[in-house]
Amino acid sequence: MNSTILYLEILYLISLPVQNSIGNDIGREIYYNLPKFWTNTGLCPAGKLTHDDIKASLLSEAMQMNLLLISSLPDGAITHIRIHWMLELIKFIQFNQSGQAQYNFDVLDRFLDDLDEMHLRPVFEFMGNLSNLFTKNPAHNYFLWEDLSYQVIKRYHNRFGIESLLNYRFETWNEPDLLAYNKLNFTLEEYAFALRRGLDKAGQNLRFVLRGPAGLFKTPQKHPLCWGLLQFCDTNISTCPIDIITYHRKGINENGAELIEDSKNLWSNIYMKFPTLAQLPISNDEADPIVGWSTAREFQADVRYAVTLVNITLQHWEAIIEKKELRNLETISHDNAFLSYYPNVFTQRTLLAHFRINNTVPPHSQFIQKPVYAAVGMLSRLAELSTKAEFVTCSRNYSMKLLKTKSLEAGKPLYFSWLLLYTDMAYFSGRCIINIQIPLNSPEMFAYIAESLDQNHTNPYKVWQSFGSPAYPNAIERQTMRLQQTPIVLSSGSLDTNKIKIDLQQLKPPWILTLRVCSHFLLHSIGPPSSVLVSGVTHNEILITWKESNNKSKYCLKTYQVWYRPNSNSTQQWLYITKAIHLPFPSYQYAPERNGMSVNGYYKVRAVDVFNRTGDFSMPYEYIEI
């Protein structure tokens, strides 16, 4: 290809408000309400399936830091976490004189307190044996499940309040047809009814949604429990114990294409056999591109996995809009909240690369954000209304997937967020410039920011390899990796004309690009970040996290600034410690580069929007290393 500049023109006009969809745009795009259906992750604790091992895994310093970083994505990026065997944190004590089981909830209380502080909502899978309670009392299992589900609801209603509890999710036993999971040999209908009775008894006038059966749905001969529950619910829909049908479909390679096709085939088959079930929502709570989280795969280390996860999300969105087999899809989830381990710290299916640093006293954990972590953060910036994804090209060899979203305020779109996805692994040697034209025929002023992930600029895995793939990367090596863990800014600023040009030549495929355009009317001022927390990582190194000020400011956010002051002396100068760093997400790991400097002192954070306006500072947080 010659060096002729190729222009891709995308025209957007403000359209008249229409309920649920927006028409009359150039190209006659239809906009649909876009639910954030992908904000879920999951994991299985390491170790044996015992109370002590699961307690050690979930309450470990490494897991707590892992969860804190996952919760420190932008508001709404990850909302729920599904953890196998979490119920094993409860210990059975004894039966009281009335025959009711008494439990020690202390460890689960502590773990859920941590999740609540992080603003993460748990998915309660009712799976476990709780000090062998169920195997020792097989004749009373259904009463025990009813009572346990009742006690769980009542306890956490009292502890966290009904508003939080209604945002929890409750699900039956994971993949109950697999002996590796289900060792109790229960009848699924009776077990599910027992849970239903306990939830209803605790909820009284409130119905807590029960999800299930969390099945693989292979052949009815191999998976009779899950198919049997569907058959019962089809003929007895009014007494069906579950409200949302959960299933598992994963892909077989890195593009995830088979995942969506297998899901469509499954639900086409289910609706043909059990047409009454079309009344119920469905959820794929293990929608990963390939099975086996711990299996090392190169594509899971870099931008390829980020592109795959986003592409899977867009494929599900297309299927929802089609209103065919997956028309009832409520949510999808990815199991990628695991703790990776050496030498596969990047290549396992995780959001974060985890280094267990055993050459310090005491040993500690270091985390590097993988591109997939950043991609989840970028998805959170999509607006509330969306078109279908479409393909646009610069040439027949350079085709990109485009999703257009916008937000309405008082009937006018004051925020646009577009996502471009290039999935081809081949490098494009020509020049491609996106020329986007937006309307500026009104009093509003607009500003924008274009950010991207690609294999050259946002690839900590490549940086790690360049250092020889050390098991214990030193402070300089870790900082060099972290400089590539967030999206890069391709261009940004206020708009003097109605055109934005973005040059894609510098991006090495595959890549993800988001463009956000904000009216200054959307947000008059930026509130201060809240819930600033400084956590010790190792000697003279800390992790600073915070929460975004409100939902509107996140749309127009450009970056965050972190400031530090060594002591409480009001005449002491505050130091801007993130001056040279693009910081689009609410966390920052800090280790002073100058010898003799300490992390002890005060920290405060403020946001900067796309108009380069600075917001109010958070309240200062004092940190003293013990």
C-alpha positions as CSV (number, residue, x, y, z in Angstrom):
1,M,0.0,0.0,0.0
2,N,1.3,3.5,-0.8
3,S,1.4,6.3,1.8
4,T,-1.8,7.9,0.7
5,I,-3.8,9.0,3.7
6,L,-7.0,7.0,4.1
7,Y,-9.9,8.8,5.8
8,L,-12.7,7.1,7.6
9,E,-15.5,9.6,8.1
10,I,-18.1,8.9,10.8
11,L,-20.8,11.6,11.1
12,Y,-22.8,12.0,14.2
13,L,-25.7,14.4,14.6
14,I,-27.7,15.3,17.7
15,S,-31.0,13.4,17.4
16,L,-34.4,14.0,18.9
17,P,-35.3,12.1,22.0
18,V,-37.2,8.9,21.6
19,Q,-38.1,6.5,24.3
20,N,-35.7,3.5,24.5
21,S,-34.1,4.2,21.1
22,I,-32.7,7.1,19.2
23,G,-33.2,7.5,15.5
24,N,-32.7,10.1,12.7
25,D,-28.9,9.9,13.0
26,I,-26.7,9.9,9.9
27,G,-26.9,6.3,8.8
28,R,-30.2,6.0,10.6
29,E,-28.6,4.3,13.6
30,I,-31.0,3.0,16.3
31,Y,-29.8,3.3,19.9
32,Y,-30.8,0.8,22.5
33,N,-30.6,0.9,26.3
34,L,-27.2,-0.6,27.1
35,P,-27.2,-2.5,30.5
36,K,-23.8,-3.1,31.9
37,F,-24.1,-6.9,31.7
38,W,-20.4,-7.8,31.8
39,T,-19.3,-6.4,35.2
40,N,-18.7,-9.7,36.9
41,T,-15.7,-11.8,37.7
42,G,-14.9,-15.0,39.6
43,L,-12.3,-17.3,41.1
44,C,-11.8,-20.5,43.0
45,P,-9.6,-20.4,46.2
46,A,-6.3,-22.2,46.2
47,G,-5.7,-25.3,48.4
48,K,-7.9,-28.1,49.7
49,L,-11.7,-27.8,50.1
50,T,-11.5,-27.4,53.8
51,H,-12.4,-24.5,56.1
52,D,-8.8,-23.8,57.1
53,D,-7.4,-23.9,53.5
54,I,-10.1,-21.7,52.1
55,K,-9.8,-19.3,55.0
56,A,-6.0,-19.1,54.4
57,S,-6.5,-18.5,50.7
58,L,-9.3,-15.9,50.8
59,L,-7.9,-13.9,53.8
60,S,-4.3,-14.0,52.6
61,E,-2.5,-10.7,52.1
62,A,-2.1,-11.6,48.4
63,M,-5.8,-12.2,47.8
64,Q,-6.8,-9.1,49.7
65,M,-4.5,-7.0,47.6
66,N,-5.8,-8.7,44.5
67,L,-9.4,-7.9,45.4
68,L,-8.5,-4.4,46.4
69,L,-7.0,-3.7,43.0
70,I,-10.0,-5.3,41.2
71,S,-12.3,-3.1,43.2
72,S,-10.1,-0.1,42.3
73,L,-11.2,-0.1,38.7
74,P,-13.6,2.8,37.7
75,D,-17.0,2.8,39.2
76,G,-19.2,0.0,37.8
77,A,-16.3,-1.8,36.0
78,I,-16.5,-4.8,38.3
79,T,-19.5,-5.1,40.6
80,H,-19.8,-8.7,41.5
81,I,-17.4,-11.5,42.3
82,R,-18.4,-15.2,42.3
83,I,-16.2,-17.3,44.5
84,H,-16.5,-21.1,44.6
85,W,-16.7,-22.7,48.1
86,M,-17.0,-19.3,49.8
87,L,-19.6,-20.9,52.1
88,E,-16.9,-23.1,53.6
89,L,-15.8,-20.0,55.6
90,I,-18.7,-20.9,57.9
91,K,-18.1,-23.5,60.5
92,F,-20.8,-25.8,61.9
93,I,-20.7,-25.8,65.8
94,Q,-23.6,-28.0,67.0
95,F,-27.3,-28.5,67.0
96,N,-29.2,-26.7,69.6
97,Q,-32.0,-28.2,71.7
98,S,-34.6,-27.4,69.0
99,G,-32.5,-29.3,66.4
100,Q,-31.4,-26.2,64.6
101,A,-27.8,-26.0,63.3
102,Q,-25.6,-23.4,65.0
103,Y,-22.8,-21.9,63.0
104,N,-19.7,-19.8,63.5
105,F,-19.9,-17.0,60.9
106,D,-16.9,-15.0,62.1
107,V,-14.6,-15.8,59.2
108,L,-17.2,-15.2,56.5
109,D,-18.2,-12.0,58.4
110,R,-14.7,-10.7,58.2
111,F,-14.3,-11.6,54.5
112,L,-17.7,-10.0,53.5
113,D,-16.8,-6.9,55.6
114,D,-13.7,-6.5,53.4
115,L,-15.7,-7.0,50.2
116,D,-18.3,-4.4,51.4
117,E,-15.5,-1.9,52.2
118,M,-14.2,-2.5,48.6
119,H,-17.7,-2.0,47.2
120,L,-17.7,-5.5,45.7
121,R,-20.9,-7.6,45.9
122,P,-20.6,-11.4,46.5
123,V,-22.3,-14.1,44.6
124,F,-23.3,-16.7,47.2
125,E,-23.1,-20.2,45.7
126,F,-24.8,-22.5,48.2
127,M,-22.1,-25.2,47.9
128,G,-20.0,-26.7,50.7
129,N,-20.1,-29.3,53.4
130,L,-19.4,-27.1,56.4
131,S,-17.5,-29.4,58.8
132,N,-18.9,-32.5,57.0
133,L,-22.4,-31.5,58.3
134,F,-24.2,-32.7,55.2
135,T,-22.4,-36.0,54.8
136,K,-23.0,-36.8,58.5
137,N,-26.7,-36.0,58.3
138,P,-27.9,-37.2,54.9
139,A,-31.5,-37.7,55.9
140,H,-31.8,-34.0,57.0
141,N,-30.0,-32.3,54.2
142,Y,-33.0,-30.5,52.7
143,F,-34.0,-29.1,56.1
144,L,-30.3,-28.1,56.7
145,W,-30.1,-26.2,53.3
146,E,-33.4,-24.4,54.0
147,D,-32.2,-23.4,57.4
148,L,-28.7,-22.4,56.2
149,S,-30.1,-20.2,53.4
150,Y,-32.5,-18.6,55.9
151,Q,-29.6,-17.9,58.4
152,V,-27.4,-16.4,55.7
153,I,-30.1,-14.0,54.6
154,K,-31.1,-12.9,58.1
155,R,-27.5,-12.5,59.3
156,Y,-26.3,-10.3,56.4
157,H,-29.6,-8.4,56.3
158,N,-28.9,-7.3,59.8
159,R,-25.2,-6.7,59.1
160,F,-25.3,-4.8,55.9
161,G,-28.9,-3.7,55.4
162,I,-31.5,-4.7,52.9
163,E,-30.2,-2.4,50.1
164,S,-26.8,-4.1,50.0
165,L,-28.4,-7.6,50.4
166,L,-30.6,-7.0,47.4
167,N,-27.5,-6.4,45.3
168,Y,-26.0,-9.7,46.4
169,R,-26.6,-12.7,44.1
170,F,-27.6,-16.2,45.3
171,E,-27.0,-19.3,43.2
172,T,-27.3,-23.0,43.5
173,W,-24.4,-25.5,43.6
174,N,-21.8,-24.9,40.8
175,E,-22.0,-27.5,38.0
176,P,-23.8,-30.1,40.1
177,D,-23.5,-32.9,37.6
178,L,-19.7,-33.0,38.0
179,L,-18.5,-35.3,40.8
180,A,-15.5,-33.0,41.3
181,Y,-17.9,-30.4,42.6
182,N,-21.0,-32.3,43.9
183,K,-20.0,-34.9,46.4
184,L,-23.4,-34.9,48.3
185,N,-25.4,-36.8,45.7
186,F,-28.5,-34.6,46.2
187,T,-31.6,-34.3,44.0
188,L,-31.4,-30.9,42.5
189,E,-35.1,-30.1,42.5
190,E,-35.4,-30.9,46.3
191,Y,-32.2,-29.0,47.1
192,A,-33.3,-26.0,45.1
193,F,-36.7,-26.0,46.7
194,A,-35.0,-26.1,50.1
195,L,-33.0,-23.0,49.3
196,R,-36.1,-21.3,47.9
197,R,-38.0,-22.0,51.1
198,G,-35.2,-20.5,53.2
199,L,-34.9,-17.4,51.1
200,D,-38.7,-16.9,51.1
201,K,-38.9,-17.4,54.9
202,A,-36.1,-14.9,55.5
203,G,-37.4,-12.4,52.9
204,Q,-41.0,-12.5,54.1
205,N,-42.5,-10.0,51.7
206,L,-39.3,-9.7,49.6
207,R,-38.4,-12.3,47.0
208,F,-34.7,-12.9,46.8
209,V,-33.7,-14.0,43.3
210,L,-32.3,-17.5,43.2
211,R,-30.0,-18.4,40.2
212,G,-29.2,-21.8,38.9
213,P,-28.4,-24.5,38.1
214,A,-25.0,-23.2,36.9
215,G,-24.7,-26.1,34.6
216,L,-22.6,-27.1,31.6
217,F,-25.7,-28.7,30.0
218,K,-24.0,-31.4,28.0
219,T,-26.2,-34.4,27.1
220,P,-29.2,-35.1,29.4
221,Q,-27.6,-38.6,30.0
222,K,-24.4,-37.0,31.4
223,H,-26.0,-34.0,33.1
224,P,-29.3,-35.2,34.4
225,L,-29.6,-32.9,37.4
226,C,-29.5,-29.6,35.3
227,W,-31.7,-30.9,32.6
228,G,-34.1,-32.4,35.1
229,L,-34.5,-29.0,36.8
230,L,-35.3,-27.4,33.5
231,Q,-37.8,-30.0,32.7
232,F,-39.5,-29.5,36.1
233,C,-39.6,-25.8,35.6
234,D,-41.0,-26.0,32.1
235,T,-44.0,-28.0,33.3
236,N,-44.4,-26.2,36.7
237,I,-43.2,-22.6,35.9
238,S,-45.3,-21.1,38.7
239,T,-43.5,-23.2,41.4
240,C,-40.1,-23.2,39.7
241,P,-37.6,-22.5,42.5
242,I,-35.1,-20.5,40.4
243,D,-35.7,-17.1,38.9
244,I,-32.6,-16.8,36.5
245,I,-31.2,-19.8,34.6
246,T,-27.5,-19.8,34.8
247,Y,-25.3,-21.8,32.4
248,H,-21.6,-22.1,31.4
249,R,-20.3,-21.9,27.9
250,K,-16.6,-21.2,27.2
251,G,-14.8,-21.0,23.9
252,I,-12.1,-23.2,22.6
253,N,-9.5,-20.7,21.4
254,E,-8.5,-17.1,21.8
255,N,-11.1,-15.5,19.6
256,G,-14.1,-16.8,21.6
257,A,-16.3,-17.2,18.4
258,E,-17.4,-20.7,19.4
259,L,-18.6,-19.5,22.7
260,I,-21.4,-17.4,21.3
261,E,-22.4,-20.0,18.7
262,D,-22.5,-22.8,21.3
263,S,-24.6,-20.5,23.6
264,K,-27.0,-19.9,20.8
265,N,-27.3,-23.6,19.9
266,L,-27.8,-24.5,23.5
267,W,-30.7,-22.0,24.0
268,S,-32.3,-22.9,20.7
269,N,-32.4,-26.5,21.8
270,I,-33.7,-25.6,25.3
271,Y,-36.5,-23.4,24.0
272,M,-37.5,-26.1,21.5
273,K,-37.7,-28.7,24.3
274,F,-39.0,-26.4,27.1
275,P,-40.8,-23.4,25.5
276,T,-42.2,-22.1,28.9
277,L,-38.6,-21.3,30.0
278,A,-38.5,-18.4,27.5
279,Q,-40.2,-16.4,30.4
280,L,-37.0,-16.5,32.5
281,P,-33.8,-14.5,32.2
282,I,-30.5,-16.4,31.5
283,S,-26.9,-15.8,32.5
284,N,-23.6,-17.2,31.3
285,D,-21.6,-16.9,34.5
286,E,-18.5,-18.5,33.0
287,A,-18.1,-16.9,29.6
288,D,-14.4,-17.3,29.2
289,P,-12.6,-17.7,25.8
290,I,-11.1,-21.1,26.8
291,V,-11.2,-23.5,29.7
292,G,-8.5,-23.9,32.3
293,W,-7.5,-20.6,34.0
294,S,-4.1,-21.9,35.1
295,T,-3.0,-23.2,31.7
296,A,-0.3,-20.9,30.4
297,R,-1.2,-19.3,27.0
298,E,0.6,-16.5,25.4
299,F,-2.5,-14.6,24.3
300,Q,-3.6,-14.3,27.9
301,A,-0.5,-12.2,28.7
302,D,-1.0,-9.1,26.6
303,V,-3.4,-7.0,24.6
304,R,-4.8,-10.1,22.8
305,Y,-6.7,-11.2,25.9
306,A,-8.0,-7.7,26.4
307,V,-9.3,-7.6,22.8
308,T,-10.8,-11.1,23.2
309,L,-12.7,-10.2,26.4
310,V,-14.1,-7.0,24.8
311,N,-15.0,-8.8,21.6
312,I,-16.8,-11.5,23.6
313,T,-18.8,-8.7,25.3
314,L,-19.7,-7.1,21.9
315,Q,-20.7,-10.5,20.5
316,H,-23.1,-11.0,23.5
317,W,-24.4,-7.4,23.0
318,E,-25.2,-8.2,19.3
319,A,-27.0,-11.4,20.4
320,I,-29.1,-9.5,22.9
321,I,-30.1,-6.9,20.2
322,E,-30.9,-9.7,17.7
323,K,-33.7,-10.8,20.1
324,K,-33.3,-14.5,19.1
325,E,-31.7,-17.3,21.1
326,L,-30.0,-15.0,23.7
327,R,-32.7,-12.4,23.9
328,N,-33.1,-13.1,27.6
329,L,-29.4,-12.7,28.5
330,E,-29.1,-10.8,31.8
331,T,-25.4,-11.0,32.5
332,I,-22.1,-12.7,31.6
333,S,-19.1,-13.3,33.9
334,H,-15.5,-14.1,33.4
335,D,-13.5,-16.2,35.8
336,N,-10.3,-14.2,35.8
337,A,-9.8,-13.0,39.4
338,F,-7.3,-15.7,40.3
339,L,-3.9,-15.3,41.7
340,S,-1.3,-16.2,39.0
341,Y,2.0,-17.8,39.9
342,Y,5.5,-18.0,38.6
343,P,6.6,-18.7,35.8
344,N,3.1,-18.1,34.4
345,V,2.5,-14.7,36.1
346,F,1.2,-13.1,32.9
347,T,0.1,-16.1,30.8
348,Q,-2.6,-17.4,33.1
349,R,-6.2,-16.2,32.7
350,T,-6.1,-13.4,35.2
351,L,-6.7,-9.6,35.3
352,L,-3.5,-9.1,37.2
353,A,0.1,-10.5,37.0
354,H,1.0,-11.6,40.5
355,F,4.5,-11.9,41.7
356,R,5.1,-13.5,45.1
357,I,8.3,-11.8,46.2
358,N,10.0,-14.4,48.5
359,N,13.4,-12.6,48.8
360,T,12.1,-9.9,51.2
361,V,11.4,-10.2,55.0
362,P,8.6,-10.8,55.3
363,P,7.7,-12.1,51.8
364,H,5.1,-10.0,50.0
365,S,3.1,-9.7,46.8
366,Q,3.4,-7.4,43.8
367,F,0.8,-6.9,41.1
368,I,1.1,-5.6,37.6
369,Q,-2.1,-4.6,35.8
370,K,-2.5,-6.6,32.6
371,P,-4.1,-5.0,29.5
372,V,-7.3,-6.9,30.1
373,Y,-7.6,-5.0,33.5
374,A,-7.4,-1.7,31.6
375,A,-9.9,-3.0,29.0
376,V,-12.5,-3.7,31.7
377,G,-11.9,-0.1,33.0
378,M,-12.4,1.3,29.4
379,L,-15.7,-0.6,29.1
380,S,-17.0,1.2,32.2
381,R,-16.8,4.5,30.3
382,L,-19.5,3.4,27.7
383,A,-22.7,5.5,27.9
384,E,-26.2,4.3,28.5
385,L,-27.4,4.1,24.9
386,S,-25.7,2.1,22.3
387,T,-26.0,1.1,18.6
388,K,-25.2,-2.3,17.3
389,A,-21.5,-2.9,16.7
390,E,-20.6,-2.4,13.0
391,F,-17.5,-2.9,10.9
392,V,-15.7,0.0,9.3
393,T,-12.7,-0.1,7.1
394,C,-9.8,2.0,6.0
395,S,-9.0,-0.5,3.3
396,R,-10.1,-4.0,2.5
397,N,-7.2,-5.2,4.7
398,Y,-7.9,-3.0,7.7
399,S,-11.4,-3.6,9.2
400,M,-12.3,-2.5,12.7
401,K,-15.3,-3.1,14.9
402,L,-17.1,0.1,16.1
403,L,-19.5,0.6,18.9
404,K,-21.2,4.0,19.3
405,T,-22.7,5.0,22.7
406,K,-24.1,8.2,24.0
407,S,-25.7,9.7,27.1
408,L,-28.8,11.9,27.2
409,E,-29.3,14.9,29.5
410,A,-32.5,16.9,29.1
411,G,-33.0,15.3,25.7
412,K,-29.6,16.2,24.3
413,P,-26.6,13.9,23.9
414,L,-24.0,15.7,26.0
415,Y,-21.6,12.7,26.2
416,F,-20.4,10.4,23.4
417,S,-18.2,7.3,23.9
418,W,-17.1,5.2,21.0
419,L,-15.1,2.0,21.1
420,L,-13.0,0.8,18.2
421,L,-11.6,-2.7,18.2
422,Y,-9.0,-4.2,15.8
423,T,-8.7,-7.9,16.3
424,D,-6.4,-8.9,13.4
425,M,-2.9,-9.9,14.6
426,A,-1.3,-8.7,11.3
427,Y,0.5,-5.3,11.3
428,F,-1.0,-2.7,9.1
429,S,1.8,-0.8,7.4
430,G,-0.2,1.9,5.7
431,R,-1.6,5.1,7.3
432,C,-5.1,5.2,8.6
433,I,-6.6,8.4,10.1
434,I,-10.0,8.4,11.6
435,N,-11.8,11.7,10.9
436,I,-14.8,12.0,13.2
437,Q,-17.2,14.9,12.7
438,I,-19.5,15.9,15.5
439,P,-22.1,18.7,15.7
440,L,-21.0,22.0,17.2
441,N,-23.9,24.1,16.0
442,S,-25.1,24.8,19.6
443,P,-23.8,26.9,22.5
444,E,-22.1,23.9,24.1
445,M,-18.3,23.6,24.2
446,F,-16.9,20.1,23.8
447,A,-13.6,18.4,24.7
448,Y,-12.4,14.9,24.0
449,I,-9.9,12.2,24.9
450,A,-8.8,9.3,22.8
451,E,-7.1,6.4,24.6
452,S,-5.8,3.1,23.4
453,L,-4.2,-0.2,24.3
454,D,-1.8,-1.9,21.8
455,Q,1.0,-4.3,21.7
456,N,3.8,-1.7,21.6
457,H,2.8,0.9,24.2
458,T,0.8,-1.0,26.8
459,N,2.5,-4.4,27.1
460,P,4.0,-5.0,30.6
461,Y,4.5,-8.7,29.6
462,K,7.0,-7.6,26.9
463,V,8.8,-5.4,29.3
464,W,9.1,-8.2,31.8
465,Q,10.5,-10.5,29.2
466,S,13.0,-7.8,28.2
467,F,14.4,-8.0,31.8
468,G,14.8,-11.8,31.5
469,S,11.4,-12.7,33.0
470,P,12.7,-12.5,36.6
471,A,10.8,-14.3,39.4
472,Y,11.4,-11.3,41.7
473,P,11.5,-8.1,39.6
474,N,13.2,-5.2,41.5
475,A,11.7,-1.8,42.1
476,I,13.0,-0.3,38.8
477,E,11.7,-3.2,36.8
478,R,8.3,-3.1,38.4
479,Q,8.0,0.7,37.9
480,T,9.0,0.2,34.2
481,M,6.2,-2.4,33.8
482,R,3.7,-0.2,35.5
483,L,4.4,2.7,33.1
484,Q,2.9,0.5,30.4
485,Q,-0.1,-0.9,32.4
486,T,-2.6,1.9,31.6
487,P,-4.1,3.1,28.3
488,I,-2.0,5.7,26.4
489,V,-3.5,9.1,25.4
490,L,-3.4,9.4,21.6
491,S,-4.9,12.9,21.6
492,S,-7.1,15.1,23.8
493,G,-8.2,18.7,24.3
494,S,-11.0,21.2,23.6
495,L,-12.7,21.2,20.2
496,D,-12.3,24.4,18.1
497,T,-13.8,22.7,15.1
498,N,-16.3,19.9,14.7
499,K,-13.6,17.4,13.6
500,I,-11.4,15.0,15.5
501,K,-8.5,13.3,13.7
502,I,-6.9,10.2,15.2
503,D,-3.9,8.6,13.5
504,L,-3.9,4.8,14.0
505,Q,-0.5,4.2,12.4
506,Q,1.4,4.1,15.7
507,L,-0.8,1.3,17.1
508,K,0.5,-2.2,16.8
509,P,-2.4,-4.7,16.4
510,P,-4.4,-6.0,18.0
511,W,-5.6,-2.8,19.7
512,I,-8.5,-1.2,21.5
513,L,-9.3,2.5,21.2
514,T,-11.9,4.6,23.1
515,L,-13.0,8.1,22.2
516,R,-14.9,10.1,24.8
517,V,-16.5,13.5,23.9
518,C,-17.9,15.6,26.7
519,S,-20.0,18.8,26.7
520,H,-19.1,21.2,29.5
521,F,-22.8,21.3,30.4
522,L,-22.6,17.7,31.5
523,L,-20.6,18.5,34.6
524,H,-20.1,22.0,36.0
525,S,-17.6,20.9,38.6
526,I,-15.7,17.8,39.6
527,G,-16.3,16.6,43.1
528,P,-13.5,15.3,45.3
529,P,-12.6,11.6,45.2
530,S,-13.8,9.7,48.3
531,S,-12.7,6.7,50.4
532,V,-8.9,7.3,50.0
533,L,-7.0,4.4,51.4
534,V,-3.3,3.9,51.7
535,S,-2.2,0.2,52.1
536,G,1.3,-1.0,52.8
537,V,2.8,-3.2,50.2
538,T,6.4,-3.7,51.5
539,H,9.0,-1.5,53.2
540,N,8.7,2.0,51.9
541,E,6.1,1.1,49.2
542,I,2.4,1.7,49.3
543,L,-0.8,1.3,47.3
544,I,-3.1,4.3,47.2
545,T,-6.7,3.7,46.2
546,W,-9.9,5.8,46.1
547,K,-13.4,6.0,44.8
548,E,-14.7,8.2,42.0
549,S,-16.7,11.3,43.0
550,N,-19.8,10.6,41.1
551,N,-21.1,8.8,37.9
552,K,-21.0,11.9,35.7
553,S,-17.5,12.9,36.4
554,K,-16.1,9.5,35.4
555,Y,-17.3,10.1,31.9
556,C,-15.3,13.3,31.5
557,L,-12.3,12.2,33.5
558,K,-8.9,12.6,31.9
559,T,-6.6,11.7,34.7
560,Y,-6.0,11.7,38.4
561,Q,-3.3,13.6,40.4
562,V,-1.8,12.2,43.6
563,W,-0.1,14.7,46.0
564,Y,2.1,14.0,49.0
565,R,3.3,15.9,52.0
566,P,5.9,14.5,54.4
567,N,4.3,15.9,57.6
568,S,1.5,17.9,59.1
569,N,3.4,21.2,58.9
570,S,1.1,23.5,57.0
571,T,4.1,25.4,55.5
572,Q,5.5,22.2,54.0
573,Q,5.1,22.0,50.3
574,W,2.8,19.4,48.7
575,L,4.6,17.3,46.1
576,Y,2.8,16.2,42.9
577,I,4.1,12.7,42.7
578,T,2.2,11.5,39.6
579,K,3.1,14.5,37.4
580,A,4.6,12.5,34.5
581,I,2.0,9.6,34.7
582,H,-1.3,9.2,32.9
583,L,-3.6,7.9,35.7
584,P,-7.1,7.1,34.4
585,F,-8.1,4.6,37.0
586,P,-8.4,5.2,40.8
587,S,-5.2,3.6,42.1
588,Y,-1.5,4.3,42.3
589,Q,1.4,2.3,43.7
590,Y,4.1,4.5,45.1
591,A,7.7,3.9,46.1
592,P,10.0,7.0,46.5
593,E,12.8,7.0,43.9
594,R,15.1,9.2,45.9
595,N,17.2,7.6,48.7
596,G,16.2,8.8,52.1
597,M,12.6,9.6,51.2
598,S,9.9,7.9,53.2
599,V,6.3,7.0,52.4
600,N,5.2,8.4,55.7
601,G,3.1,11.4,55.5
602,Y,-0.2,12.7,54.0
603,Y,-1.8,11.9,50.6
604,K,-4.6,13.6,48.7
605,V,-6.1,13.0,45.3
606,R,-8.0,15.1,42.7
607,A,-9.4,14.5,39.2
608,V,-8.7,16.4,36.0
609,D,-11.4,16.4,33.3
610,V,-11.0,16.5,29.5
611,F,-11.2,20.4,29.6
612,N,-8.1,20.2,31.9
613,R,-10.2,21.6,34.8
614,T,-9.0,20.3,38.2
615,G,-11.5,19.1,40.7
616,D,-11.5,19.5,44.5
617,F,-9.0,17.5,46.5
618,S,-10.0,14.6,48.6
619,M,-9.5,14.8,52.3
620,P,-5.9,14.1,53.2
621,Y,-5.0,10.6,54.4
622,E,-2.2,10.1,56.9
623,Y,0.0,7.0,56.5
624,I,2.6,5.9,59.0
625,E,4.6,2.8,58.2
626,I,4.8,0.5,61.2
